[in-house]
């Protein structure tokens, strides 16, 4: 994932994008989005929707599509069917069909913030950031606590070097969910880019403590940035300690950083 030296600006952007780009997408998003839509329904789901739900749990999205298309044939007035089909087409990597069905869903139910969000995500994938921001913003207007949309907005403005604005979004995420490790990690990145190294270290330390024990790679990068921030501050002993922890958790690029630090002593 990290082919060049991590301290280069482009590498930091690549890392930033990788960790924040809406981690709930993919199969997990498909299941969660459809589950949430079903829960919000006033009526019980029909047999086709329930069958599609089971297929999504198995990762069999083609079979889920067949069931939802049958549900549409039976009841074309149910917005859930179009939303579910849009999500499934997204997972099947057919974004044009996903957009068509998602637009149909939100035209029938304007309060479907997951629908607005996923449209934004498709535009994000296409590098159409203006439209992505528009749809993420609409999703947030409906659901101000939608952290996926906040992550999306933060990523876009970060890549535009609008670090204060990105930091504002990450702080909002933390207010909503104080245990959101990725928000602290990326807030630390904003502080690092602004030269606020002590604040960056603090945020990365919190991220390390919050990352799940299986998030070995994420921990290794957080320790790296703690090391680099301490190096910038002239705290060579603390920098060396953090780089060693980064190496311990698996980031090999920290080996070179540690060598450079030792040469400078």
Buried (B, 14 or more C-beta within 10 A) or exposed (E): EBEEEBBEEEBBBBBBEBBBBBEBBEEEBBBBBBEEBBEEEEEEBBEBBBBBBEBBBEEEBEBBBBBBBBBBEEEEEBBBBBBBBBBBBBBBEBBEBBBBBBBBBBEBBEEBBBBBBBBBBBBBBEEEBEBBBBBBBBBBEBBEEBBBBBBBBBBBBBEEEBBEBBBBBBBBBBEBEEEBBBBBBBBBBBBBBEEBBEBBBBBBBBBBEBBEEEBEBBBBBBBBBBBBBBBBBEBBEBBBBBBBBBBEBEBEBBEEBBEEBEEEE
